[in-house]
Amino acid sequence: MRRWVRPRVRIVGTAAVAGVVVGLAAMSALTASTGDARASEATAFALGALGLGFGVLGWSGSVLAGRSIETAQRYLDTGSDWTETDSRRAMARIAGFGAGVMTGVSVAAAAI
């Protein structure tokens, strides 16, 4: 079980940590530039939610259509390196980053 969980937690976790840092920085920068902490929180949180939503939607699309796309690329001889596994991994990172941004913004808003 650990062999399966660790790599996945590392993929999403590193992106989430980066997202927390970016969320804190975004909240601070937006508040410093506008002077309105509530609007800054809403904007930065919405951007994080957009990243999370895009990542989850992309991940599910990769799962749903991944094998078909791989088969079509082999049939058409496109020479592309795209794989379902790589796509799922990338989308998991994007979703983790978005969740991290949302967490960072929430922490910054609670601290203000």
N, CA, C and O atoms as a MOPAC input file, in Angstrom:
PM7 MOZYME 1SCF
protein

 N      0.82500 1    -1.19800 1     0.00000 1
 C      0.00000 1     0.00000 1     0.00000 1
 C      0.86600 1     1.25700 1     0.00000 1
 O      0.57500 1     2.21400 1    -0.71700 1
 N      1.92500 1     1.25500 1     0.80100 1
 C      2.78600 1     2.43300 1     0.87500 1
 C      3.47000 1     2.72500 1    -0.45000 1
 O      3.67100 1     3.88400 1    -0.81200 1
 N      3.82500 1     1.67000 1    -1.17100 1
 C      4.44900 1     1.86700 1    -2.48200 1
 C      3.52500 1     2.61000 1    -3.42900 1
 O      3.98000 1     3.37200 1    -4.28200 1
 N      2.25600 1     2.39100 1    -3.28100 1
 C      1.28400 1     3.02400 1    -4.15300 1
 C      0.97600 1     4.45100 1    -3.69600 1
 O      0.82700 1     5.34900 1    -4.52500 1
 N      0.88200 1     4.66300 1    -2.38600 1
 C      0.44800 1     5.95100 1    -1.85100 1
 C      1.55300 1     7.00400 1    -1.89800 1
 O      1.29800 1     8.14800 1    -2.27500 1
 N      2.76100 1     6.63900 1    -1.52500 1
 C      3.84000 1     7.62300 1    -1.41100 1
 C      4.08600 1     8.44900 1    -2.66600 1
 O      4.13300 1     9.67600 1    -2.57400 1
 N      4.24600 1     7.83300 1    -3.83200 1
 C      4.49900 1     8.65200 1    -5.02000 1
 C      3.34400 1     9.59900 1    -5.33700 1
 O      3.56900 1    10.71800 1    -5.79800 1
 N      2.13800 1     9.16800 1    -5.09900 1
 C      0.98500 1    10.01000 1    -5.39000 1
 C      0.88000 1    11.17300 1    -4.41000 1
 O      0.54900 1    12.29400 1    -4.79600 1
 N      1.16300 1    10.90200 1    -3.15400 1
 C      1.15900 1    11.97400 1    -2.15800 1
 C      2.27400 1    12.97300 1    -2.46100 1
 O      2.09300 1    14.17900 1    -2.29700 1
 N      3.41500 1    12.47300 1    -2.90000 1
 C      4.52800 1    13.36100 1    -3.23700 1
 C      4.17400 1    14.25400 1    -4.42700 1
 O      4.48600 1    15.44400 1    -4.42000 1
 N      3.53300 1    13.69600 1    -5.43400 1
 C      3.15600 1    14.48200 1    -6.61300 1
 C      2.19100 1    15.59700 1    -6.23400 1
 O      2.41000 1    16.75700 1    -6.58300 1
 N      1.13400 1    15.25000 1    -5.52700 1
 C      0.12900 1    16.24400 1    -5.16100 1
 C      0.63400 1    17.13500 1    -4.03200 1
 O      0.36600 1    18.33600 1    -4.02700 1
 N      1.36000 1    16.56200 1    -3.07900 1
 C      1.83600 1    17.31900 1    -1.92200 1
 C      2.82800 1    18.40800 1    -2.26400 1
 O      2.74300 1    19.51200 1    -1.72600 1
 N      3.77400 1    18.11800 1    -3.15500 1
 C      4.74300 1    19.15700 1    -3.52900 1
 C      4.05700 1    20.30100 1    -4.25700 1
 O      4.40600 1    21.46600 1    -4.06300 1
 N      3.08000 1    19.97100 1    -5.09300 1
 C      2.33000 1    21.02500 1    -5.77600 1
 C      1.49200 1    21.82600 1    -4.78200 1
 O      1.36100 1    23.04200 1    -4.92000 1
 N      0.92800 1    21.15400 1    -3.78900 1
 C      0.12300 1    21.84400 1    -2.78000 1
 C      0.97600 1    22.78600 1    -1.93600 1
 O      0.54400 1    23.89200 1    -1.61300 1
 N      2.17600 1    22.35600 1    -1.58100 1
 C      3.07600 1    23.22400 1    -0.80700 1
 C      3.43500 1    24.46600 1    -1.62000 1
 O      3.43000 1    25.58100 1    -1.09800 1
 N      3.74400 1    24.26700 1    -2.89500 1
 C      4.03000 1    25.41500 1    -3.76300 1
 C      2.80500 1    26.31800 1    -3.86300 1
 O      2.93500 1    27.54200 1    -3.88000 1
 N      1.61800 1    25.72100 1    -3.92800 1
 C      0.39100 1    26.50100 1    -3.99000 1
 C      0.14600 1    27.31400 1    -2.73400 1
 O     -0.33400 1    28.44500 1    -2.81500 1
 N      0.46600 1    26.75800 1    -1.57300 1
 C      0.31200 1    27.50300 1    -0.31600 1
 C      1.20100 1    28.73900 1    -0.33200 1
 O      0.76900 1    29.82900 1     0.04300 1
 N      2.43700 1    28.56500 1    -0.76700 1
 C      3.36900 1    29.70100 1    -0.83300 1
 C      2.84500 1    30.75700 1    -1.80100 1
 O      2.85000 1    31.94700 1    -1.48700 1
 N      2.39900 1    30.32700 1    -2.96600 1
 C      1.86800 1    31.27100 1    -3.95700 1
 C      0.58500 1    31.92200 1    -3.44300 1
 O      0.37500 1    33.11500 1    -3.66300 1
 N     -0.26800 1    31.17000 1    -2.76900 1
 C     -1.49000 1    31.73300 1    -2.20800 1
 C     -1.21200 1    32.80400 1    -1.16800 1
 O     -1.85600 1    33.85300 1    -1.15900 1
 N     -0.25100 1    32.53700 1    -0.29200 1
 C      0.14100 1    33.54900 1     0.70200 1
 C      0.69200 1    34.79400 1     0.02000 1
 O      0.35000 1    35.91800 1     0.39000 1
 N      1.54500 1    34.58800 1    -0.97700 1
 C      2.13600 1    35.71800 1    -1.69700 1
 C      1.07700 1    36.49200 1    -2.47900 1
 O      1.09300 1    37.72300 1    -2.49800 1
 N      0.16600 1    35.77900 1    -3.11800 1
 C     -0.88000 1    36.44400 1    -3.89800 1
 C     -1.79400 1    37.26300 1    -3.00100 1
 O     -2.13600 1    38.40100 1    -3.32400 1
 N     -2.18200 1    36.69200 1    -1.89100 1
 C     -3.04600 1    37.40600 1    -0.95100 1
 C     -2.34900 1    38.65300 1    -0.42700 1
 O     -2.95900 1    39.71900 1    -0.33400 1
 N     -1.07400 1    38.52000 1    -0.08600 1
 C     -0.31500 1    39.66700 1     0.42000 1
 C     -0.15100 1    40.73600 1    -0.65200 1
 O     -0.34000 1    41.92300 1    -0.38500 1
 N      0.20100 1    40.31900 1    -1.86100 1
 C      0.42300 1    41.28200 1    -2.94100 1
 C     -0.87100 1    41.99100 1    -3.33100 1
 O     -0.87800 1    43.20500 1    -3.53500 1
 N     -1.94500 1    41.24900 1    -3.43200 1
 C     -3.22000 1    41.87400 1    -3.79100 1
 C     -3.70600 1    42.82300 1    -2.70300 1
 O     -4.23400 1    43.89500 1    -3.00100 1
 N     -3.53100 1    42.43700 1    -1.45500 1
 C     -3.94100 1    43.31500 1    -0.35900 1
 C     -3.08500 1    44.57300 1    -0.32400 1
 O     -3.59500 1    45.66500 1    -0.07500 1
 N     -1.79200 1    44.42800 1    -0.57100 1
 C     -0.90500 1    45.59300 1    -0.58100 1
 C     -1.23800 1    46.54000 1    -1.73000 1
 O     -1.14800 1    47.75800 1    -1.57700 1
 N     -1.61900 1    45.99000 1    -2.87300 1
 C     -1.88400 1    46.85500 1    -4.02800 1
 C     -3.27500 1    47.48300 1    -3.99300 1
 O     -3.44800 1    48.61400 1    -4.44700 1
 N     -4.26800 1    46.77200 1    -3.46600 1
 C     -5.62700 1    47.31600 1    -3.46200 1
 C     -6.02800 1    47.90400 1    -2.11900 1
 O     -6.85800 1    48.81200 1    -2.06500 1
 N     -5.45600 1    47.40600 1    -1.04800 1
 C     -5.82600 1    47.86300 1     0.28400 1
 C     -7.09800 1    47.21300 1     0.81700 1
 O     -7.52100 1    47.51000 1     1.93400 1
 N     -7.70600 1    46.34000 1     0.03800 1
 C     -8.94900 1    45.68100 1     0.43700 1
 C     -8.69000 1    44.19100 1     0.62500 1
 O     -8.57800 1    43.44000 1    -0.34400 1
 N     -8.59600 1    43.77500 1     1.88200 1
 C     -8.26000 1    42.37900 1     2.17700 1
 C     -9.36200 1    41.41400 1     1.74700 1
 O     -9.07400 1    40.31200 1     1.28100 1
 N    -10.61600 1    41.82000 1     1.90000 1
 C    -11.72000 1    40.92200 1     1.52700 1
 C    -11.75600 1    40.66200 1     0.02100 1
 O    -11.93000 1    39.52200 1    -0.41100 1
 N    -11.59500 1    41.70100 1    -0.76200 1
 C    -11.59500 1    41.53000 1    -2.22100 1
 C    -10.37400 1    40.73800 1    -2.66300 1
 O    -10.46000 1    39.92100 1    -3.58000 1
 N     -9.24300 1    40.97300 1    -2.02100 1
 C     -8.02700 1    40.22800 1    -2.34600 1
 C     -8.19700 1    38.75300 1    -2.02900 1
 O     -7.77600 1    37.88600 1    -2.79500 1
 N     -8.81600 1    38.48000 1    -0.89600 1
 C     -9.06700 1    37.08900 1    -0.52000 1
 C     -9.97800 1    36.40900 1    -1.53400 1
 O     -9.70900 1    35.28800 1    -1.96600 1
 N    -11.04300 1    37.08000 1    -1.90700 1
 C    -11.99300 1    36.49400 1    -2.85600 1
 C    -11.33900 1    36.24000 1    -4.21000 1
 O    -11.56300 1    35.19500 1    -4.82200 1
 N    -10.53300 1    37.18700 1    -4.67800 1
 C     -9.88200 1    37.03900 1    -5.98100 1
 C     -8.86800 1    35.90700 1    -5.97200 1
 O     -8.88200 1    35.04900 1    -6.85400 1
 N     -7.99400 1    35.90400 1    -4.98200 1
 C     -6.95400 1    34.87400 1    -4.92500 1
 C     -7.56200 1    33.48700 1    -4.69600 1
 O     -7.11100 1    32.50800 1    -5.28900 1
 N     -8.56900 1    33.40200 1    -3.84800 1
 C     -9.22400 1    32.11800 1    -3.59800 1
 C     -9.90800 1    31.61000 1    -4.86800 1
 O     -9.85200 1    30.41900 1    -5.17400 1
 N    -10.55000 1    32.51000 1    -5.59900 1
 C    -11.21800 1    32.11400 1    -6.84300 1
 C    -10.21200 1    31.60600 1    -7.87200 1
 O    -10.49900 1    30.65400 1    -8.59700 1
 N     -9.04700 1    32.22500 1    -7.94300 1
 C     -8.01900 1    31.74700 1    -8.87300 1
 C     -7.52300 1    30.35800 1    -8.47100 1
 O     -7.28100 1    29.51200 1    -9.33200 1
 N     -7.37100 1    30.12400 1    -7.17600 1
 C     -6.99600 1    28.79200 1    -6.70900 1
 C     -8.07200 1    27.76400 1    -7.01600 1
 O     -7.77000 1    26.64200 1    -7.42000 1
 N     -9.33500 1    28.15300 1    -6.82200 1
 C    -10.44400 1    27.24700 1    -7.13100 1
 C    -10.50100 1    26.94300 1    -8.62400 1
 O    -10.85400 1    25.83300 1    -9.02300 1
 N    -10.15600 1    27.92400 1    -9.44100 1
 C    -10.10700 1    27.70600 1   -10.88800 1
 C     -9.04500 1    26.66400 1   -11.23800 1
 O     -9.28100 1    25.77900 1   -12.06000 1
 N     -7.88100 1    26.77700 1   -10.60800 1
 C     -6.82700 1    25.78100 1   -10.83100 1
 C     -7.24000 1    24.40000 1   -10.36900 1
 O     -7.00100 1    23.41400 1   -11.06600 1
 N     -7.86000 1    24.31500 1    -9.19300 1
 C     -8.34100 1    23.03100 1    -8.68200 1
 C     -9.37600 1    22.42300 1    -9.62300 1
 O     -9.30900 1    21.23700 1    -9.94800 1
 N    -10.32100 1    23.23200 1   -10.05400 1
 C    -11.36300 1    22.73500 1   -10.95400 1
 C    -10.81000 1    22.27400 1   -12.28900 1
 O    -11.21600 1    21.23700 1   -12.81300 1
 N     -9.87900 1    23.05000 1   -12.84200 1
 C     -9.26000 1    22.66400 1   -14.10800 1
 C     -8.50400 1    21.35400 1   -13.95900 1
 O     -8.57100 1    20.48800 1   -14.83200 1
 N     -7.78800 1    21.21100 1   -12.86000 1
 C     -7.02800 1    19.98500 1   -12.62800 1
 C     -7.91600 1    18.76400 1   -12.47500 1
 O     -7.62500 1    17.70800 1   -13.03700 1
 N     -8.99600 1    18.89900 1   -11.72000 1
 C     -9.90800 1    17.76900 1   -11.51900 1
 C    -10.61500 1    17.41400 1   -12.83000 1
 O    -10.75900 1    16.23700 1   -13.16000 1
 N    -11.04900 1    18.42300 1   -13.56600 1
 C    -11.71100 1    18.16900 1   -14.84500 1
 C    -10.74600 1    17.52600 1   -15.84200 1
 O    -11.11000 1    16.58200 1   -16.54400 1
 N     -9.52000 1    18.03600 1   -15.90200 1
 C     -8.52200 1    17.45900 1   -16.80200 1
 C     -8.14700 1    16.04200 1   -16.42000 1
 O     -7.95400 1    15.19000 1   -17.28700 1
 N     -8.04100 1    15.78500 1   -15.11900 1
 C     -7.71300 1    14.43600 1   -14.65700 1
 C     -8.81100 1    13.46000 1   -15.06000 1
 O     -8.53100 1    12.37600 1   -15.57200 1
 N    -10.05400 1    13.84700 1   -14.82700 1
 C    -11.15200 1    12.93900 1   -15.17800 1
 C    -11.24600 1    12.74900 1   -16.68700 1
 O    -11.58000 1    11.65800 1   -17.14900 1
 N    -10.96000 1    13.78200 1   -17.45400 1
 C    -10.93600 1    13.64000 1   -18.90700 1
 C     -9.83500 1    12.71300 1   -19.36900 1
 O    -10.01300 1    11.95400 1   -20.32100 1
 N     -8.69800 1    12.77100 1   -18.70000 1
 C     -7.59400 1    11.86500 1   -19.02700 1
 C     -7.97200 1    10.42000 1   -18.74900 1
 O     -7.66200 1     9.52400 1   -19.53500 1
 N     -8.64000 1    10.20100 1   -17.63200 1
 C     -9.07200 1     8.84500 1   -17.28800 1
 C    -10.11700 1     8.36200 1   -18.28600 1
 O    -10.07500 1     7.21600 1   -18.73500 1
 N    -11.05000 1     9.23500 1   -18.62700 1
 C    -12.15500 1     8.85300 1   -19.49600 1
 C    -11.70900 1     8.57800 1   -20.93300 1
 O    -12.10600 1     7.57500 1   -21.52600 1
 N    -10.88300 1     9.46700 1   -21.49300 1
 C    -10.55200 1     9.36500 1   -22.91800 1
 C     -9.10100 1     9.00700 1   -23.19400 1
 O     -8.69500 1     8.93300 1   -24.35400 1
 N     -8.31700 1     8.78600 1   -22.15800 1
 C     -6.88200 1     8.58700 1   -22.33200 1
 C     -6.49700 1     7.45100 1   -23.24900 1
 O     -5.67400 1     7.63200 1   -24.14600 1
 N     -7.07000 1     6.29600 1   -23.04400 1
 C     -6.71000 1     5.13900 1   -23.87900 1
 C     -7.12700 1     5.35000 1   -25.32500 1
 O     -6.42400 1     4.93200 1   -26.24400 1
 N     -8.26000 1     5.99300 1   -25.52700 1
 C     -8.70800 1     6.26300 1   -26.89400 1
 C     -7.75500 1     7.20800 1   -27.60600 1
 O     -7.44700 1     7.02200 1   -28.78300 1
 N     -7.29000 1     8.22100 1   -26.89000 1
 C     -6.35100 1     9.17000 1   -27.49200 1
 C     -5.03100 1     8.47800 1   -27.79800 1
 O     -4.45600 1     8.69100 1   -28.86500 1
 N     -4.54500 1     7.65600 1   -26.87900 1
 C     -3.30300 1     6.91300 1   -27.13600 1
 C     -3.44400 1     6.01300 1   -28.36100 1
 O     -2.54000 1     5.94700 1   -29.19400 1
 N     -4.57100 1     5.32500 1   -28.46900 1
 C     -4.80000 1     4.44100 1   -29.61600 1
 C     -4.86800 1     5.23900 1   -30.91100 1
 O     -4.29700 1     4.83100 1   -31.92300 1
 N     -5.55600 1     6.36600 1   -30.88700 1
 C     -5.64400 1     7.20200 1   -32.08500 1
 C     -4.26800 1     7.71700 1   -32.49400 1
 O     -3.96300 1     7.77600 1   -33.68500 1
 N     -3.43900 1     8.08800 1   -31.53200 1
 C     -2.09800 1     8.57100 1   -31.85800 1
 C     -1.23900 1     7.47200 1   -32.45500 1
 O     -0.46600 1     7.72400 1   -33.37900 1
 N     -1.36300 1     6.25900 1   -31.94000 1
 C     -0.62000 1     5.13600 1   -32.53000 1
 C     -1.10800 1     4.85000 1   -33.94400 1
 O     -0.30700 1     4.61300 1   -34.84800 1
 N     -2.41500 1     4.87400 1   -34.13100 1
 C     -3.00800 1     4.58600 1   -35.43100 1
 C     -2.60800 1     5.64400 1   -36.46000 1
 O     -2.31100 1     5.32000 1   -37.61000 1
 N     -2.60200 1     6.91000 1   -36.03700 1
 C     -2.26000 1     8.00800 1   -36.94200 1
 C     -0.76100 1     8.23300 1   -37.04600 1
 O     -0.30600 1     9.03100 1   -37.86600 1
 N      0.01100 1     7.53200 1   -36.21800 1
 C      1.47100 1     7.65700 1   -36.21300 1
 C      1.91100 1     9.11300 1   -36.03200 1
 O      2.67500 1     9.65300 1   -36.83100 1
 N      1.40500 1     9.73300 1   -34.95700 1
 C      1.70900 1    11.14100 1   -34.70700 1
 C      3.09400 1    11.35900 1   -34.11700 1
 O      3.64300 1    12.45600 1   -34.22500 1
 N      3.66000 1    10.34800 1   -33.50300 1
 C      4.98100 1    10.49500 1   -32.90200 1
 C      4.95800 1    11.30200 1   -31.61500 1
 O      5.99700 1    11.78500 1   -31.16500 1
 N      3.79500 1    11.45100 1   -31.02500 1
 C      3.66200 1    12.22000 1   -29.79200 1
 C      4.02100 1    11.35300 1   -28.59000 1
 O      3.82900 1    10.13800 1   -28.60900 1
 N      4.54000 1    11.98700 1   -27.55300 1
 C      4.86900 1    11.27700 1   -26.32100 1
 C      3.73500 1    11.32800 1   -25.30200 1
 O      3.92100 1    10.90300 1   -24.16100 1
 N      2.57200 1    11.83400 1   -25.68300 1
 C      1.46000 1    11.98200 1   -24.75300 1
 C      0.98900 1    10.61200 1   -24.29600 1
 O      0.77800 1     9.70700 1   -25.10400 1
 N      0.82800 1    10.47400 1   -22.98100 1
 C      0.26300 1     9.24100 1   -22.42900 1
 C     -0.78900 1     9.59800 1   -21.38700 1
 O     -0.77400 1    10.68800 1   -20.81600 1
 N     -1.68300 1     8.67900 1   -21.15600 1
 C     -2.71600 1     8.88800 1   -20.14700 1
 C     -2.08900 1     9.08900 1   -18.77200 1
 O     -2.53100 1     9.94100 1   -18.00200 1
 N     -1.07300 1     8.31400 1   -18.47100 1
 C     -0.41600 1     8.39900 1   -17.16400 1
 C      0.21100 1     9.76900 1   -16.95000 1
 O      0.04700 1    10.36800 1   -15.88800 1
 N      0.92900 1    10.26800 1   -17.95200 1
 C      1.54300 1    11.59400 1   -17.82700 1
 C      0.48800 1    12.68400 1   -17.70100 1
 O      0.66300 1    13.64000 1   -16.94500 1
 N     -0.59400 1    12.54400 1   -18.43300 1
 C     -1.66000 1    13.53100 1   -18.36200 1
 C     -2.32100 1    13.53800 1   -16.98500 1
 O     -2.58200 1    14.60100 1   -16.42100 1
 N     -2.59000 1    12.35700 1   -16.44900 1
 C     -3.18100 1    12.28400 1   -15.10300 1
 C     -2.24300 1    12.88500 1   -14.06700 1
 O     -2.68600 1    13.58300 1   -13.15600 1
 N     -0.95100 1    12.61800 1   -14.20400 1
 C      0.03100 1    13.15300 1   -13.26600 1
 C      0.05600 1    14.68700 1   -13.33100 1
 O      0.08300 1    15.35500 1   -12.29800 1
 N      0.04600 1    15.22800 1   -14.53000 1
 C      0.06400 1    16.68400 1   -14.68600 1
 C     -1.19700 1    17.31900 1   -14.11600 1
 O     -1.12800 1    18.34800 1   -13.44400 1
 N     -2.32800 1    16.72000 1   -14.37700 1
 C     -3.58300 1    17.26800 1   -13.86800 1
 C     -3.66200 1    17.15800 1   -12.34500 1
 O     -4.23200 1    18.03400 1   -11.69400 1
 N     -3.10400 1    16.10400 1   -11.77500 1
 C     -3.06700 1    15.97700 1   -10.31400 1
 C     -2.20400 1    17.07800 1    -9.71100 1
 O     -2.52800 1    17.61900 1    -8.65400 1
 N     -1.10700 1    17.40800 1   -10.38300 1
 C     -0.26500 1    18.51100 1    -9.89600 1
 C     -1.00800 1    19.84000 1    -9.95600 1
 O     -0.93500 1    20.63500 1    -9.01900 1
 N     -1.71700 1    20.08400 1   -11.04500 1
 C     -2.47100 1    21.33300 1   -11.17000 1
 C     -3.55100 1    21.41400 1   -10.09700 1
 O     -3.73600 1    22.46300 1    -9.48000 1
 N     -4.25800 1    20.31800 1    -9.87300 1
 C     -5.29600 1    20.29900 1    -8.83700 1
 C     -4.68700 1    20.50800 1    -7.45300 1
 O     -5.24400 1    21.24600 1    -6.64000 1
 N     -3.56400 1    19.87500 1    -7.17900 1
 C     -2.88700 1    20.06000 1    -5.89600 1
 C     -2.43000 1    21.49100 1    -5.70000 1
 O     -2.53500 1    22.04000 1    -4.60300 1
 N     -1.92100 1    22.09500 1    -6.76600 1
 C     -1.48900 1    23.48800 1    -6.69300 1
 C     -2.67700 1    24.40000 1    -6.39200 1
 O     -2.58100 1    25.28500 1    -5.54100 1
 N     -3.78900 1    24.18900 1    -7.08100 1
 C     -4.98100 1    24.99900 1    -6.83200 1
 C     -5.48800 1    24.85300 1    -5.41100 1
 O     -5.86900 1    25.83800 1    -4.78000 1
 N     -5.49500 1    23.62900 1    -4.90500 1
 C     -5.91600 1    23.40400 1    -3.51700 1
 C     -4.95700 1    24.08300 1    -2.54800 1
 O     -5.37800 1    24.61900 1    -1.52300 1
 N     -3.67500 1    24.05900 1    -2.87200 1
 C     -2.69000 1    24.73400 1    -2.03700 1
 C     -2.88300 1    26.23900 1    -2.02100 1
 O     -2.76500 1    26.87200 1    -0.97100 1
 N     -3.17900 1    26.81700 1    -3.17800 1
 C     -3.44900 1    28.26000 1    -3.24300 1
 C     -4.65000 1    28.59600 1    -2.37000 1
 O     -4.61700 1    29.56400 1    -1.61000 1
 N     -5.69600 1    27.81100 1    -2.47400 1
 C     -6.88300 1    28.05700 1    -1.65900 1
 C     -6.56000 1    27.96300 1    -0.16700 1
 O     -7.06000 1    28.75800 1     0.62900 1
 N     -5.73200 1    27.00000 1     0.20800 1
 C     -5.32600 1    26.85100 1     1.60800 1
 C     -4.48400 1    28.03800 1     2.05800 1
 O     -4.69800 1    28.58200 1     3.14200 1
 N     -3.53100 1    28.43800 1     1.22900 1
 C     -2.67500 1    29.57500 1     1.57000 1
 C     -3.46200 1    30.86000 1     1.73900 1
 O     -3.20600 1    31.63500 1     2.66000 1
 N     -4.41300 1    31.08600 1     0.86000 1
 C     -5.25900 1    32.27800 1     0.96100 1
 C     -6.09400 1    32.22200 1     2.23400 1
 O     -6.25400 1    33.23500 1     2.91500 1
 N     -6.62100 1    31.06300 1     2.55500 1
 C     -7.43000 1    30.92700 1     3.77200 1
 C     -6.60100 1    31.19100 1     5.02400 1
 O     -7.06700 1    31.83900 1     5.96100 1
 N     -5.37200 1    30.68700 1     5.03300 1
 C     -4.48000 1    30.92500 1     6.17400 1
 C     -4.15200 1    32.41000 1     6.28600 1
 O     -4.17200 1    32.97400 1     7.38000 1
 N     -3.85000 1    33.03800 1     5.15400 1
 C     -3.52400 1    34.46800 1     5.17300 1
 C     -4.72300 1    35.29700 1     5.61300 1
 O     -4.57000 1    36.25200 1     6.37600 1
 N     -5.90900 1    34.94400 1     5.14200 1
 C     -7.11400 1    35.68900 1     5.52000 1
 C     -7.41400 1    35.52800 1     7.00900 1
 O     -7.86300 1    36.47400 1     7.65700 1
 N     -7.17200 1    34.35200 1     7.54700 1
 C     -7.40300 1    34.13400 1     8.97400 1
 C     -6.39500 1    34.90100 1     9.82300 1
 O     -6.69800 1    35.31600 1    10.94200 1
 N     -5.19400 1    35.08500 1     9.27800 1
 C     -4.15000 1    35.78800 1    10.02400 1
 C     -4.34800 1    37.30300 1    10.01500 1
 O     -3.84700 1    38.00100 1    10.89600 1
 N     -5.06500 1    37.80000 1     9.03700 1
 C     -5.25000 1    39.26500 1     8.92900 1
 C     -6.33700 1    39.73900 1     9.85400 1
 O     -6.63100 1    40.93400 1     9.90000 1

